[in-house]
Amino acid sequence: MNEFNDLLAAMEEAAREAGQIAMRYFRRDPKTWLKDVDNPVTAADLEITTFLRERLLAIDPEAGWLSEETADDPARLTKRSVWVVDPIDGTKEFIDGIPYFTILICYLVDNMPMVGLVFNPARDQMFTAIRGQGAYLNDDKIHVSGRSTWKYARVGTSRAHTKKSEMDGHPHLHLLGIGSCGYKMCLVACGAIDASFNRSKLHEWDLAAPVLILKEAGGVTSNVDPGQSQFVFNRTDPYVGGQVSATPELFDEVFREFF
């Protein structure tokens, strides 16, 4: 396990440098354009991608690479280890000056997340996990909340879902609009909220690191695609339909309420 501890330390250093890049653009003109409908990208995304690809592949040159802002190389499917990276998860929040965006890095071995990191540079929150060693926030061990009752549970979702028309159907819950899927899941992991969900399409780079962190913190998470409850990584098509994450006691309630 020492090799993974050293690897995590190197990942944290890279993430903090990537965070400095992000903060140079945050709440300034981020030079934004659309990749496709309702899917923005910024100059910060691209600069961070270039930086992290160079830095992480220097750590493990033999690893495959999967990232939102680079063309997919099928050679990753033949690799024992793979880097999975989202340079900015929560790009809309980043553009709007809302500090709920994160940098996601995960190291897969045999298609399993072994080391994961979710960094929010605007709030200086570094969530990390090594498989089998628990989850941490800024070096403090974390665990999901002890909430077992559904009434007034704190549930993270998209900002769109917290519009009044949506809120009317869930008066017994505290719905919180948080754009970054990875950040929502990590807030569940540290007990700041009790559950989270995404209905919109996600990809492996949105999930690999936070899935590991959440599970290591005692949480439960699932794919919402019919017929596939468990997440599978380093697939030919990295698309994932959505996610539900919660404390073990509340997971079934979240699924029934929103899906």
N, C-alpha and C positions, 0 to 999 in steps of 0.2 A: 504493500500500500504506500510505501514511501515515495515511489515513483509518481503516484497520483497526487500526493501532497505537494511535491515539487512542481508538478504540472499545474495544479490549481494556483500556486503562487505566481507562476509565470502568466497564467490566464488573467489573474487579478491585475497584475501590472499592466498588461496589454489593455484590459478593459478601462483602467483608469486613464491611460493615455488617450484611448478612443473617446472617453468621456470629456476630456479637455477639448478635443476637436468639436464634439457636439456643442459644448457650452460657448465656443467661439461664435456659433451661429444662432444659438437659442435667444429668442426675443429680439433678434435682429433680422434683416432680410435673409431668409434661408435659401433663396434662389430655387424656387419650386416650379415643377411642371408635372403633368399627368402622364403616367405610363399607360393607363387606360381609364375607363370611366370610374370616377370616385376612388382612384388609386394613385395618390400623389407620391412623388419622390423628391428629395432635396439634394443640394450639393453636399450637405453633411452626410447623407446616406452613402453617397459614392466615395467621399473621401475616407470615411470610416471603413468602408468595405476594403478599399485598396490597402489601408494601413493594417487592418486585422489579417487580411489574407497573407501579406508579406510576413507579419510577425508570427502568426500561428503556424504557418507552413515551415517557418524556420525552426520551430520547436519540434515538429514532427513532419519532415519533408515527404514521408511515404504515405501520409494520410490523404484520404479523399477530401473533397470540399463540396459543401452544399450551402448556398446563401441566397437570400432574396434578390440581391442586386447583381448577381453574376450569372452568366449562362450556365445551365446545368451540364456537367460533364459526366456521361454515363460510366466513365472509368471508376467513379466512386463506388459503384455497385460491386466491384471486385476487391475493394480495399477492406482490410481487417479493421482499420481505424478511420474515422471520418470526423472532420470538423463541421459543425452545423451552426451557422451564424446568422443572426438578424442584426444589422448595424443600428437600426432604430426601430424598435417595436413601439407603435403608437405615434406614427408620423404625423397624423392630424393634430394630435395634442402638441407635438413638438412645434408644428407650424403655428398653432394658435397661442403659443406661449404658456401652455399648461404643463406643469412639471410631473406629468404622469407618463413619461416615455422611458424606455429602457434599452440597454445594449445586451443582447443575448448571445452566449457562447456555450456550446456543448461539445464534449468529446465522446464520440461513440466508439465502443470496442465490440466487435461482433454484433453490430446493429443495436447494442444496448447503451443507453446513456450511463456513462461511468463518472464523469465530472461535469458539473453544470454551474453556470454563473449567470445571474441577472443583475445588472447594475443600473441604478437610476442616478445619473450624475447630478441632476438638479437638486436631489434631496440627499445626496451622498449615502445611498443605501446599497450595500453590496450583499446580495443573497447568494449563497454558495452551498454546494453539496458534493460529496463523494459517495458513491454507492456504498451502503453499509456503514457509513460513519456519521449519519445525522445531517441536519441542515442548519445553516447559520445565517445570521444577519450581522454584518460588521463584527464578526468573531464571537458573537453571543449565540448560543444554541437556541433554536426556536422550535415551536410546536404549534399545531393548530389549536384553535380555541376549544374550550370545554363545553361550548354551547350544545345542548341537546334538544331544545325546544325551538320550533319553527317560528313561532310568533315573535315579531320584532327582530328576526335575524338580519344581519347586515350582509347584503348580497351585492357583489360587484358585477356590473354589466356594462354595455356600451352606453355612451352618452345618448344615442338615439333612443335606446330603450327606456330611458328615464324621463322622456317627454310625458306631459300630463296624461295623455290618452292611454299610455302604457301603465302609468302609476295608478290610475283609477282601479285597475284590476288587482292590485296587490297592496291594499291599505295596511295590511298587517306586517309588511316588510320595510326595511330601510334599504331602498335601492340606490346604489352609488354609481354614477357614471365615470368609468375609468377606461381609457382607450386601449392601453397596452394589455393584451391578453396575458403576457408573462408577468406583468406587474400585479394584475388582479390575482393570479394564482399564487404569487409570492406573498401577497397580503393575507391570503387564506393561510398560507404556510406559517406565518408568524403570529396568527391570531388577531390581526387588526380587523379582518372581516371574517365572516363565517362560511361564505360560499361565493362562487363566481360561475358565470356561464358565458358562452359565445354561441350565437346562432349562425353568424356569418362564416364564410369559408376561412379556413386557416391552413397553414402549411407546417411542415415539420420544423422549420426554423422558428416558428412561433411557440413551439411546444416542447422541444427536446429538453432544454435546460429546466424550465419551470416544472415539467412533469417529475423530473428527478427530485428537485428541491421539495416539491409538495409531498411526494411519497415519503421522502426521508424525514419530513416533519410530521408524519402520522396522518396525512390527509388521504382522501380518495379522489381519483379523477378518472374520467372516462371519455372516450370518443362518442359522439352522438350519431355517427353514421349507422344506419340499420345493419345489423349482422356483424358489427365489429366494435366491441366495447373497449378493448385494450388498444393502446397506441402501439403501432409498429413503425420503426424508423429505418431510414435508408432504403426506402422503396423506390421502384422505378418512377412512380408518380408521387411526389411529396405532398399532394393535396390531402387535407383533412377537413371533414365537414363541420366540426365544431367541438366544443368541450364543455363538460360540467365538472366542477371541483368543489369539494366541501369537506367538513368534518365527517367522520364515519357515521355519526348519528343523524346528520342532516342530508346526506347525499341522496337518498331515495326521495325525500321531500322536494329537493331542488328539481330532480328529474321529472317528477309528476307535475310540479307547478308550471314548469316552463317548456316541457317537451311532451 
